């Protein structure tokens, strides 16, 4: 085997190695790009469809995370309000900031769910509703908030999240809350201003999304470096 043949096979081996590494790095970049797209699409909160409400128990269970089946679903629950809370400094989907009223609806002897009833300023508008009053609530089953807007205190909760109530009740709590669209008590519809509210995606999600995109840049940069190195070595030798 002569010198020319040796150089040919050496060059061929180097070319195959370089192209293999470039292919691997580009594939890894595409994989991270797909993961970023999947993450973004899976965590997009869609606008709820106002179809006939379904029973809460058919799409969610207490002490379990709110799954895709229940997320953003129009549900109905019947029970008694056993506590109400001021939820300060909340922003609705129109950008208005106000204090809201949350209430704990006990739906059976062991289980309860948090309900967003309306504005805190309207809390005395329906004095006929007492703890003994059976209330039918229909509304959108919404994921819990993650960002505190205030400090937890007696009668005040920092966010719409049942986890902040765990230490105050022995009831089994549902994840998330019901954004009430309608309440019926004593066979009459409760007159309240309802809150136009679209849940905010967990703040950790954008970080994960951009992290995946940064990996795309890194892998493709590595592919570019691998392609450039042989050219650089030729320039140095020349």
C-alpha positions as CSV (number, residue, x, y, z in Angstrom):
1,X,0.0,0.0,0.0
2,X,1.7,3.2,-1.1
3,X,1.7,6.6,0.6
4,X,-1.1,8.1,-1.6
5,X,-3.4,5.2,-0.7
6,X,-2.6,5.7,3.0
7,X,-3.4,9.4,2.8
8,X,-6.7,8.6,1.0
9,X,-7.9,6.1,3.7
10,X,-6.8,8.5,6.4
11,X,-8.7,11.3,4.8
12,X,-11.7,9.1,4.3
13,X,-11.7,8.0,8.0
14,X,-11.4,11.6,9.1
15,X,-14.3,12.6,6.9
16,X,-16.5,9.8,8.1
17,X,-15.7,10.7,11.7
18,X,-16.4,14.4,11.2
19,X,-19.7,13.8,9.4
20,X,-20.7,11.2,12.1
21,X,-20.1,13.7,14.9
22,X,-21.9,16.5,13.0
23,X,-24.9,14.3,12.4
24,X,-25.0,13.3,16.1
25,X,-24.8,17.0,17.3
26,X,-27.4,18.1,14.8
27,X,-29.7,15.3,15.9
28,X,-29.2,16.2,19.5
29,X,-30.1,19.8,18.7
30,X,-33.3,18.7,16.9
31,X,-34.2,16.4,19.8
32,X,-33.9,19.3,22.3
33,X,-35.9,21.5,19.9
34,X,-38.7,18.9,19.8
35,X,-38.7,18.7,23.6
36,X,-39.0,22.5,23.8
37,X,-42.0,22.4,21.4
38,X,-43.6,19.6,23.3
39,X,-43.2,21.3,26.6
40,X,-44.6,24.5,25.4
41,X,-47.7,22.9,23.7
42,X,-48.4,20.6,26.7
43,X,-48.5,23.5,29.1
44,X,-50.5,25.9,27.1
45,X,-53.7,26.8,28.9
46,X,-56.6,26.7,26.4
47,X,-59.7,28.7,26.7
48,X,-62.4,26.7,28.4
49,X,-65.4,25.6,26.4
50,X,-68.6,26.4,28.3
51,X,-70.3,23.1,27.8
52,X,-72.7,21.6,30.3
53,X,-70.9,21.1,33.6
54,X,-69.9,17.6,34.8
55,X,-69.8,16.4,38.3
56,X,-66.5,17.3,40.0
57,X,-65.9,13.7,41.2
58,X,-65.9,12.4,37.6
59,X,-62.8,14.4,36.6
60,X,-60.8,14.9,39.8
61,X,-60.2,13.4,43.2
62,X,-59.1,14.9,46.5
63,X,-55.5,14.5,47.6
64,X,-54.5,14.0,44.0
65,X,-52.9,16.4,41.5
66,X,-55.2,17.9,39.0
67,X,-54.9,15.9,35.8
68,X,-55.4,16.7,32.1
69,X,-59.0,15.3,32.3
70,X,-60.0,17.8,34.9
71,X,-57.9,20.8,33.9
72,X,-60.0,23.7,32.6
73,X,-63.2,21.7,32.8
74,X,-66.7,23.1,33.5
75,X,-67.7,21.3,36.7
76,X,-70.5,21.3,39.3
77,X,-70.2,20.6,43.0
78,X,-72.8,20.8,45.8
79,X,-72.0,21.4,49.4
80,X,-71.7,24.0,52.2
81,X,-69.3,26.9,52.5
82,X,-67.5,26.3,55.8
83,X,-64.9,29.1,55.5
84,X,-64.2,32.2,53.4
85,X,-61.0,34.0,52.8
86,X,-59.7,37.3,51.4
87,X,-57.3,36.7,48.5
88,X,-55.6,40.1,48.0
89,X,-53.9,41.8,45.1
90,X,-55.2,39.5,42.4
91,X,-55.1,40.3,38.7
92,X,-57.9,39.2,36.4
93,X,-57.5,38.4,32.7
94,X,-58.4,42.1,31.9
95,X,-55.5,43.3,33.9
96,X,-57.6,44.7,36.8
97,X,-56.1,44.3,40.3
98,X,-58.5,43.7,43.2
99,X,-59.1,41.6,46.3
100,X,-61.1,38.4,45.7
101,X,-63.2,36.2,47.8
102,X,-62.2,32.5,48.1
103,X,-64.4,30.0,50.0
104,X,-64.0,26.4,51.1
105,X,-66.9,24.3,49.8
106,X,-67.3,21.1,51.8
107,X,-69.0,18.6,49.5
108,X,-69.2,15.6,51.8
109,X,-68.1,14.8,55.4
110,X,-64.5,14.3,54.3
111,X,-63.8,16.3,51.2
112,X,-63.7,20.0,50.2
113,X,-62.6,22.3,47.4
114,X,-61.6,25.9,47.2
115,X,-63.9,28.2,45.2
116,X,-63.3,31.6,43.8
117,X,-66.6,33.3,44.4
118,X,-66.0,36.9,43.2
119,X,-64.9,40.2,44.6
120,X,-64.1,40.6,48.2
121,X,-66.1,43.8,48.3
122,X,-69.2,41.8,47.4
123,X,-68.8,39.2,50.2
124,X,-71.7,40.7,52.2
125,X,-74.0,40.8,49.2
126,X,-75.7,37.5,50.0
127,X,-76.2,37.3,53.7
128,X,-78.8,34.5,53.3
129,X,-75.9,32.0,52.5
130,X,-74.8,30.5,55.8
131,X,-72.8,27.5,56.7
132,X,-76.0,25.5,56.9
133,X,-77.0,26.5,53.4
134,X,-76.7,24.0,50.6
135,X,-75.0,25.6,47.6
136,X,-74.7,24.3,44.0
137,X,-71.6,25.7,42.4
138,X,-70.7,25.4,38.7
139,X,-67.5,26.8,37.2
140,X,-64.1,26.2,35.7
141,X,-61.8,23.8,37.4
142,X,-58.6,25.8,37.5
143,X,-55.0,24.8,38.4
144,X,-53.7,26.3,41.6
145,X,-51.7,29.5,41.6
146,X,-48.0,29.4,42.4
147,X,-47.1,33.0,43.1
148,X,-48.0,34.5,46.5
149,X,-49.7,37.9,46.4
150,X,-49.9,38.4,50.1
151,X,-49.0,36.9,53.5
152,X,-51.1,34.1,54.9
153,X,-53.0,35.3,58.0
154,X,-56.3,34.4,59.7
155,X,-59.0,34.9,57.1
156,X,-56.4,35.7,54.4
157,X,-54.6,33.4,51.9
158,X,-51.7,34.3,49.8
159,X,-52.9,32.6,46.7
160,X,-55.6,30.4,45.3
161,X,-54.1,27.1,46.3
162,X,-55.6,24.5,48.5
163,X,-52.1,23.6,49.9
164,X,-52.1,26.8,51.9
165,X,-55.1,25.5,53.8
166,X,-53.8,22.1,54.8
167,X,-52.8,23.3,58.3
168,X,-56.2,24.9,58.9
169,X,-58.6,22.0,58.1
170,X,-58.8,18.2,58.5
171,X,-60.8,17.9,55.2
172,X,-59.3,16.2,52.2
173,X,-58.7,18.9,49.7
174,X,-58.9,18.9,45.9
175,X,-56.1,20.3,43.9
176,X,-56.8,23.6,42.2
177,X,-60.0,25.6,42.6
178,X,-63.3,26.2,41.0
179,X,-63.7,29.7,39.4
180,X,-67.4,30.0,40.0
181,X,-69.6,31.0,37.1
182,X,-72.9,30.3,38.8
183,X,-74.1,29.6,42.3
184,X,-77.6,28.4,43.3
185,X,-78.7,28.6,46.9
186,X,-82.2,28.1,48.3
187,X,-83.4,27.4,44.7
188,X,-82.3,30.9,43.7
189,X,-79.4,32.0,41.6
190,X,-76.8,34.0,43.6
191,X,-76.2,37.4,42.1
192,X,-72.4,38.0,42.1
193,X,-69.9,39.6,39.8
194,X,-67.7,36.8,38.5
195,X,-64.0,37.0,37.9
196,X,-62.7,36.7,34.3
197,X,-59.6,34.7,35.0
198,X,-57.0,32.8,33.0
199,X,-54.6,30.8,35.0
200,X,-50.9,31.7,34.8
201,X,-48.4,29.0,33.7
202,X,-46.0,28.0,36.4
203,X,-43.0,30.4,36.3
204,X,-40.6,27.4,36.2
205,X,-42.0,26.5,32.8
206,X,-40.5,29.3,30.7
207,X,-37.1,28.6,32.3
208,X,-37.3,25.0,31.2
209,X,-38.4,26.0,27.7
210,X,-35.5,28.4,27.2
211,X,-33.1,25.8,28.7
212,X,-34.0,23.4,26.0
213,X,-33.5,26.1,23.4
214,X,-30.0,26.9,24.8
215,X,-29.1,23.2,24.4
216,X,-30.1,23.4,20.8
217,X,-27.7,26.3,20.3
218,X,-24.9,24.4,22.1
219,X,-25.2,21.2,20.1
220,X,-25.4,23.0,16.8
221,X,-22.4,25.1,17.8
222,X,-20.5,21.9,18.5
223,X,-21.4,20.7,15.0
224,X,-20.0,23.9,13.6
225,X,-16.8,23.5,15.6
226,X,-16.3,19.9,14.4
227,X,-16.7,21.1,10.8
228,X,-14.3,24.0,11.2
229,X,-11.5,22.1,13.0
230,X,-10.3,20.2,9.9
231,X,-10.2,23.4,7.9
232,X,-8.3,25.1,10.6
233,X,-5.7,22.3,10.8
234,X,-5.2,22.6,7.1
235,X,-4.6,26.3,7.4
236,X,-2.1,25.8,10.2
237,X,-0.2,23.1,8.2
238,X,-0.2,25.3,5.1
